Structures are given as structure tokens and as C-alpha cells.
Amino acid sequence: MTNAPQVSAMHALPDGEAEISLVVRLPWEDVARLGQEAGRLATQMQRPVTLDEAVSYRLRSTRPPASHAKPSGEQPAAVSALPRITGTA
């Protein structure tokens, strides 16, 4: 691994989620725990699971709901509903 700066890539996915590519340095003990998590998840899903999937699953299962997220079904206000600003800059 080099010390050159790495650029993280982020891509929007069709299902409304985002995919972020990054490099994380972990102690071997944490890598082993992720391997155990992947094994448990593979047994549960009855298919092979990558460490990436295990990390994603772990992040999704332990995060609290976002306080800024709107309840499903609620639509954001339309831009035309915003007050108009008159005058020149």
C-alpha cells in the first residue's frame, strides 16, 4: 500500500442508495471479526458473502434512524412554493 492520497469514489444506485469505495486500515483482529460476521451472514442467507457485504450489513444493522430523514410518503415542498426574492444582487 502506498502513502499516496486515495480518492474515494461515490456512485448513485438505481434503488436510491449510494455506493462509496474507500480504503480502511484495520487491525487483523477486526478483519477476523468481519470474517466471522460474513460467515454468520452466509449461513443466514445460504450463499457466499464477501467482507464488503458483511461491513455493509453491520453498518445498516447498528445505525440509529437519521433524525433529519422524513417519514416515508412525505414529499418535499416544491420549489415553486418557496417565497420569491425580488431585487438585484
N, C-alpha and C positions, 0 to 999 in steps of 0.2 A: 504494500500500500504506500502511496506517495503522500507527501505533505502538501501537494498542490490543492488549491481550493476546488471543492466539488460543487457543481451547480445542481440543485435539486430540480427535478422536472415534475410538473403538475399537469394532469390531464383531466378534463371533464369527461365523465362517462355518461352514456345514454340513459342510465337509470337514475340520474340526478346526483350521483356520488362523485367523488374526486379520487384520482389515483395519484399518490405522491411517491416519487422514488427518492430514497435517501440512503446514506451510509451511516451506520450506527456502530460504534465500538463498544463491545460488551465483554465482560469477563466470561471465561469459559463456563463458570457455574451458571450464569444466566442463559447461555446458549444451551446448556444441558437441560435447564428447566423448560426452555422453549421446545426442545425436542420431546420432553415428557408431555407437554401440553399438546404438541402435534400428534403424539401417539394416542392420547385420550380422545382428541377430536377425530382422528382417523377411525378409531373404534366406534365412536358415536355415529359418524357419518358413513361408515362402512366403505371407505375409499381412502387412497393415499392423500395426505395433507402436507403441504410444504411449511417450512418455518414462517414464510411470509403470511400464509393463511392463519397460522397459529397466533402470530402477533396481531393481525387484524381482528381475529376473533376475540382475543384477550382485551384489546383496546375497546371494542364495542361492548363487551360484557361488563366492564368495570367503570365505564364513564357515567357520571350523573347526567340527567337531561339538561340540555342547554337552556339557560334562563332567558336567552334572547330569542329562542325559537318560538314561532307562532303555532298554536294548536292546528292540527290538520283540518283542512276545509276552510280556514280563514284566508281570504285573499288580501294581498297588499293593496293599499289605496292606489288608485290610478293617478298617473302624473297630471292629468287634466284637473284633478281635484285639488291640487296644490294651489295656494294663492299666487297670483301673478305679481311679479315685481316690476314696477314701472320706473322709468328714469334711465339715465345713461351712466355708464361707469366712468 
